[in-house]
Amino acid sequence: MRTSFVFSEVVTGLRRNVTMTIAMILTTAISLFLLGMGLLVVRMVDKMQDNYQGKLEVSVLLTNDVSANDKDCTQQPCASLRSQLETTSGVKTVVYENREKGFERFKKIFEAQPELVKLARPEAIPSTFRVSLEDPERSDVIVQAFSGKAGVKAVNDQGEFLARLFDVLNGLRDGALGLAAFQALAALLLISNTIQVSAFTRRTEVGIMRLVGATRWYTQLPFLIEAVVAGIIGALAGVLCLVGFKAVALDRVFGDLFNSGILPQIGMLDILVISPILLGTAVVISALTGYVTLRLYVRL
């Protein structure tokens, strides 16, 4: 098999149907970009689960009068609440945080947003019991037992907030993957049509090659390589789109959440990790679509 001839046929085919080739590349790039977005969300959720696993707390917020008048939690009802929390089954640690410490925590969390910190006042931060559990999934025990007690303003379960955040992120992931699947279908149809058009425009020379003894596989290989090359170019374009989206949109929209640690940072390493997946997906889909098209619809 003459390798130079095969690759010259590939280049000729890509140039001859340049508009359809560009359309195929763009459609592939868009579908893989959306797939990449879905995979980045999956990595973000995995990182969040690793970061927060075993660190989730239940926050028992105290009323304004307790927060203002009992800085060291030595009076009632604060002291009684602390004792009850410490003796509750499943509780690992109980940490009391008065207004001043709570305000320092607030400033640390939102240090990337100085305007917000300037507007805040210690009086707006309630004293809080931060309760760490042996089994974070049993936080409902604390919520039910201490909600409505004297001196308790509210009981917040971090696990519930994190679950809602995961639901939002998973919704974004499912939406991106759904759009990627829909766009991938359009890419498959374009690949199939491009191969059929390319084969039709070169039917004369292919017929001559078959008459002089060329095998069917030899005459089909250039069309198959065309599809794979276009898929690889589309995958590279999709990765570049992910890099640009991260720099232009993602870092700007979620920059404060990344800096504060609420959301784990999505970096270039994450894009680098998923790039081989996108490239492999492009190669496999392009090759399979090309092979099926040549076998079922094109007779060379």
C-alpha positions as CSV (number, residue, x, y, z in Angstrom):
1,M,0.0,0.0,0.0
2,R,1.4,3.4,-1.0
3,T,1.1,5.6,2.1
4,S,1.9,8.8,0.1
5,F,-1.0,8.1,-2.3
6,V,-3.5,7.5,0.6
7,F,-2.6,10.7,2.3
8,S,-2.7,12.7,-0.9
9,E,-6.2,11.4,-1.5
10,V,-7.1,12.4,2.1
11,V,-5.9,16.0,1.4
12,T,-7.6,16.1,-1.9
13,G,-10.9,15.0,-0.4
14,L,-10.7,17.5,2.4
15,R,-10.0,20.3,0.0
16,R,-12.6,19.3,-2.6
17,N,-15.4,19.4,0.0
18,V,-14.1,22.2,2.1
19,T,-17.4,23.7,3.1
20,M,-18.8,20.4,4.3
21,T,-15.5,19.6,6.0
22,I,-15.6,23.0,7.9
23,A,-19.2,22.3,8.9
24,M,-18.3,18.9,10.2
25,I,-15.3,20.2,12.2
26,L,-17.4,23.0,13.7
27,T,-20.3,20.7,14.6
28,T,-17.8,18.2,16.2
29,A,-16.1,21.0,18.1
30,I,-19.3,22.3,19.5
31,S,-20.5,18.8,20.6
32,L,-17.1,18.1,22.2
33,F,-17.0,21.5,23.9
34,L,-20.4,20.7,25.5
35,L,-19.2,17.3,26.5
36,G,-16.1,18.9,28.0
37,M,-18.3,21.3,30.0
38,G,-20.2,18.3,31.4
39,L,-17.0,16.5,32.3
40,L,-15.7,19.6,34.1
41,V,-18.8,19.8,36.2
42,V,-18.4,16.2,37.1
43,R,-14.8,16.9,38.2
44,M,-16.0,19.9,40.2
45,V,-18.7,17.8,42.0
46,D,-16.1,15.1,42.7
47,K,-13.7,17.7,44.2
48,M,-16.4,19.2,46.3
49,Q,-17.4,15.8,47.7
50,D,-13.7,15.1,48.5
51,N,-13.3,18.5,50.1
52,Y,-16.4,18.4,52.2
53,Q,-16.5,14.8,53.1
54,G,-16.4,14.5,56.9
55,K,-16.2,18.3,57.3
56,L,-19.9,19.1,57.1
57,E,-21.3,20.7,60.2
58,V,-24.7,21.7,61.7
59,S,-24.8,25.3,62.7
60,V,-27.1,26.2,65.7
61,L,-27.6,30.0,65.4
62,L,-28.5,31.8,68.7
63,T,-30.9,34.6,69.1
64,N,-29.9,38.3,69.2
65,D,-30.3,38.7,73.0
66,V,-28.1,35.6,73.7
67,S,-25.5,36.7,71.1
68,A,-25.3,40.2,72.6
69,N,-25.3,39.4,76.3
70,D,-23.5,36.1,76.7
71,K,-20.1,36.4,74.9
72,D,-18.6,33.3,76.6
73,C,-21.7,31.1,76.8
74,T,-21.7,30.9,80.6
75,Q,-25.3,31.9,81.2
76,Q,-28.6,30.3,80.5
77,P,-29.9,29.2,78.0
78,C,-26.6,29.1,76.1
79,A,-24.8,26.9,78.7
80,S,-27.7,24.5,78.8
81,L,-27.8,24.3,75.0
82,R,-24.1,23.5,74.9
83,S,-24.5,20.8,77.5
84,Q,-27.4,19.2,75.6
85,L,-25.5,19.3,72.3
86,E,-22.4,17.7,73.8
87,T,-24.4,14.8,75.3
88,T,-26.5,14.2,72.1
89,S,-25.7,10.8,70.6
90,G,-23.6,11.0,67.4
91,V,-22.1,14.4,68.1
92,K,-18.4,14.5,67.7
93,T,-17.4,18.0,68.7
94,V,-19.2,21.2,69.6
95,V,-17.5,24.6,69.1
96,Y,-19.0,27.8,70.4
97,E,-18.3,30.9,68.2
98,N,-19.4,34.3,69.5
99,R,-20.2,37.3,67.3
100,E,-16.6,38.6,67.1
101,K,-15.2,35.2,66.0
102,G,-18.1,34.8,63.6
103,F,-17.3,38.1,62.1
104,E,-13.6,37.2,61.7
105,R,-14.7,34.0,59.9
106,F,-17.0,36.0,57.7
107,K,-14.2,38.4,56.7
108,K,-11.9,35.5,55.9
109,I,-14.5,33.7,53.7
110,F,-15.4,36.9,51.8
111,E,-11.9,38.5,51.7
112,A,-12.1,38.5,47.9
113,Q,-15.2,40.8,48.1
114,P,-14.0,43.8,50.2
115,E,-17.1,45.8,49.4
116,L,-19.3,43.2,51.1
117,V,-17.0,43.0,54.1
118,K,-17.2,46.8,54.5
119,L,-21.0,46.7,54.6
120,A,-21.1,44.0,57.2
121,R,-21.2,44.6,61.0
122,P,-20.4,42.2,63.9
123,E,-23.9,42.9,65.3
124,A,-25.4,41.2,62.2
125,I,-23.5,37.9,62.9
126,P,-25.3,35.6,65.5
127,S,-23.3,33.5,68.0
128,T,-23.2,30.0,66.7
129,F,-22.6,26.4,67.9
130,R,-20.8,24.6,65.2
131,V,-21.6,20.9,65.6
132,S,-19.5,18.2,64.0
133,L,-21.2,14.8,63.7
134,E,-19.7,11.3,63.5
135,D,-22.2,10.6,60.7
136,P,-22.9,13.8,58.7
137,E,-25.9,12.1,57.1
138,R,-27.7,12.0,60.5
139,S,-27.8,15.8,60.8
140,D,-31.6,15.7,60.8
141,V,-31.4,14.5,64.4
142,I,-29.8,17.8,65.5
143,V,-32.2,19.9,63.3
144,Q,-35.3,18.2,64.8
145,A,-34.1,18.2,68.4
146,F,-32.9,21.9,68.7
147,S,-35.2,23.8,66.3
148,G,-37.5,26.0,68.2
149,K,-35.7,25.7,71.6
150,A,-35.3,28.7,73.8
151,G,-32.3,30.8,72.7
152,V,-32.1,29.1,69.2
153,K,-32.8,31.4,66.2
154,A,-32.3,28.7,63.6
155,V,-30.5,25.4,62.8
156,N,-28.7,25.2,59.5
157,D,-27.6,22.0,58.0
158,Q,-24.6,22.5,55.7
159,G,-25.3,19.1,54.1
160,E,-28.7,20.3,52.9
161,F,-27.2,23.4,51.4
162,L,-24.5,21.3,49.7
163,A,-27.2,18.9,48.4
164,R,-29.0,21.8,46.7
165,L,-25.8,23.0,45.2
166,F,-25.1,19.5,43.9
167,D,-28.5,19.5,42.4
168,V,-27.8,22.7,40.5
169,L,-24.4,21.5,39.3
170,N,-25.8,18.1,38.3
171,G,-28.6,19.9,36.4
172,L,-26.0,21.9,34.5
173,R,-24.0,18.7,33.8
174,D,-27.1,16.9,32.5
175,G,-28.0,19.9,30.3
176,A,-24.5,20.1,28.8
177,L,-24.4,16.4,28.2
178,G,-27.9,16.4,26.6
179,L,-27.0,19.3,24.3
180,A,-23.7,17.5,23.5
181,A,-25.6,14.3,22.6
182,F,-28.0,16.3,20.3
183,Q,-25.1,18.1,18.7
184,A,-23.2,14.8,18.3
185,L,-26.1,13.4,16.3
186,A,-25.8,16.3,13.9
187,A,-22.0,15.7,13.7
188,L,-22.7,12.0,12.8
189,L,-25.1,12.9,10.0
190,L,-22.6,15.5,8.6
191,I,-19.7,12.9,8.7
192,S,-21.9,10.4,6.9
193,N,-23.1,12.9,4.3
194,T,-19.5,14.2,3.8
195,I,-18.2,10.7,3.1
196,Q,-21.0,10.0,0.7
197,V,-20.5,13.2,-1.2
198,S,-16.7,12.7,-1.3
199,A,-17.1,9.2,-2.6
200,F,-19.5,10.3,-5.2
201,T,-17.2,13.0,-6.5
202,R,-14.4,10.5,-6.8
203,R,-16.3,7.6,-8.1
204,T,-14.5,7.6,-11.5
205,E,-10.9,7.3,-10.1
206,V,-12.0,4.8,-7.5
207,G,-13.6,2.7,-10.2
208,I,-10.4,2.7,-12.2
209,M,-8.4,1.7,-9.1
210,R,-10.8,-1.3,-8.6
211,L,-10.3,-2.3,-12.2
212,V,-6.6,-2.4,-11.9
213,G,-6.8,-4.6,-8.8
214,A,-7.1,-2.3,-5.8
215,T,-8.9,-3.9,-2.8
216,R,-12.1,-2.4,-1.4
217,W,-10.3,-1.6,1.8
218,Y,-7.6,0.3,0.0
219,T,-10.1,2.5,-1.9
220,Q,-12.2,3.1,1.3
221,L,-9.2,4.0,3.6
222,P,-8.8,7.6,2.4
223,F,-12.5,8.4,3.1
224,L,-12.2,6.9,6.6
225,I,-9.0,8.8,7.4
226,E,-10.8,12.0,6.2
227,A,-13.5,11.5,8.8
228,V,-10.9,10.8,11.5
229,V,-8.8,13.9,10.6
230,A,-11.8,16.1,10.7
231,G,-12.8,14.7,14.0
232,I,-9.4,15.3,15.5
233,I,-9.4,18.9,14.3
234,G,-12.8,19.3,15.8
235,A,-11.6,17.9,19.1
236,L,-8.7,20.2,19.2
237,A,-11.0,23.1,18.4
238,G,-13.3,22.0,21.2
239,V,-10.4,21.9,23.7
240,L,-9.4,25.4,22.7
241,C,-13.0,26.6,23.2
242,L,-12.9,25.2,26.7
243,V,-9.7,27.0,27.4
244,G,-11.2,30.3,26.1
245,F,-14.4,29.8,28.0
246,K,-12.5,29.2,31.2
247,A,-10.4,32.4,30.8
248,V,-13.2,34.6,29.5
249,A,-16.3,33.5,31.3
250,L,-15.8,30.9,34.0
251,D,-13.1,32.7,36.0
252,R,-15.0,36.0,35.8
253,V,-18.4,34.6,36.8
254,F,-17.3,32.2,39.5
255,G,-14.0,33.9,40.4
256,D,-15.2,35.0,43.9
257,L,-16.6,31.6,44.7
258,F,-13.3,29.9,43.6
259,N,-11.2,32.3,45.6
260,S,-13.3,31.9,48.7
261,G,-13.1,28.1,48.5
262,I,-16.9,27.6,48.2
263,L,-16.4,26.1,44.8
264,P,-13.2,24.2,43.9
265,Q,-11.0,25.8,41.3
266,I,-11.3,24.6,37.8
267,G,-7.8,24.9,36.3
268,M,-5.9,24.2,33.1
269,L,-4.9,20.8,34.6
270,D,-8.6,19.8,34.7
271,I,-9.0,20.6,31.0
272,L,-5.7,18.8,30.2
273,V,-7.1,15.7,32.0
274,I,-10.3,15.6,30.0
275,S,-8.7,16.4,26.7
276,P,-7.6,12.8,25.9
277,I,-11.2,11.8,26.5
278,L,-12.5,14.3,24.0
279,L,-9.9,13.4,21.5
280,G,-10.5,9.6,21.9
281,T,-14.3,10.2,21.6
282,A,-13.8,12.2,18.4
283,V,-11.6,9.5,16.9
284,V,-13.8,6.6,17.8
285,I,-17.1,8.3,16.7
286,S,-15.6,9.5,13.4
287,A,-14.0,6.1,12.6
288,L,-17.1,4.1,13.4
289,T,-19.4,6.5,11.5
290,G,-17.1,6.4,8.5
291,Y,-16.8,2.7,8.6
292,V,-20.6,2.1,8.9
293,T,-21.3,4.6,6.1
294,L,-18.8,3.1,3.8
295,R,-20.2,-0.4,4.4
296,L,-23.9,0.4,4.2
297,Y,-24.2,3.3,1.8
298,V,-21.1,3.5,-0.3
299,R,-20.1,0.8,-2.7
300,L,-16.5,1.2,-3.7
